[in-house]
Amino acid sequence: MNQNQLVKNLDEIRNTIPTSVRLVAVTKKVDVEVMKWVYEQGIKDFGENKLQEAINKQAQLQDLNDITWHFIGHLQSNKAKKAVESFAWIHSVDSLKIAQRLDFYAQQALNEKVIIKKPQVCLQVKPLPDDNKYGWTTEQLWNDLPLLQELHYLSVRGLMVILPLGLSQEETLSTFKSLKVLQEKIKDKGYFSDNFNQLSMGMSEDYLYAIEAGATMIRLGRVIFNDS
Ligand SMILES: *Cc1c(COP(=O)(O)O)cnc(C)c1O
């Protein structure tokens, strides 16, 4: 990809989003050289969905020590330990089982001072039926909240969603708004010590709707790295 194009893409995006919304640059399959250009433009939040790819890039970019790494992919149980050690944020916690494993390894990593801060996590929800996606249905999530609340080594910060393909603009906006309502309900019930204020939603195709509905973090790949 061409550096001028990247700068132009980023400028255009930043002109359309409020500064209060955290822009996570999704850099899966993007070279570290291109990631350095993104960093030079002042982006410090990088999102990856494959653990090993991310760890390799982290090693190559270790001099850029103020990057915040976000894990956004489906996590297998056997990778929970590495995920906790390598990512400040995990957006894609999608089951009670994986949450409990992350909590277990977070306790270990905190004790051994491998990490100094609790992992910040979002709970991935599936507001509409979608065979291809992981996450809690709203009903399952309400069932599991009391147990999630018991996890003391994760900082549970909010909800994350990936919408199914093919929704109309109205459906997109209304679904994002329903996520905002759900997040506020959970917060109002007093779960997670009042820290439950994040909404990780919005990708290249739908981020403006997500922001309109109250997204606090958007995860953008193609609109940043698009060459045309
Ligand atoms: C790839 C990916 C993104 C970015 O998608 P784009 O359409 O390229 O903006 C966001 N979130 C998740 C979970 C992803 O896997």
The ligand as an ORCA input file, in Angstrom:
! r2SCAN-3c Opt
* xyz 0 1
  C     -11.583     -7.570     10.404
  C     -12.348     -7.095     11.564
  C     -12.709     -5.742     11.697
  C     -12.420     -4.711     10.628
  O     -13.243     -4.932      9.539
  P     -13.232     -3.964      8.263
  O     -14.489     -4.299      7.566
  O     -11.999     -4.291      7.501
  O     -13.224     -2.570      8.796
  C     -13.398     -5.361     12.825
  N     -13.709     -6.246     13.795
  C     -13.393     -7.545     13.712
  C     -13.772     -8.460     14.803
  C     -12.698     -8.004     12.595
  O     -12.369     -9.307     12.512
*
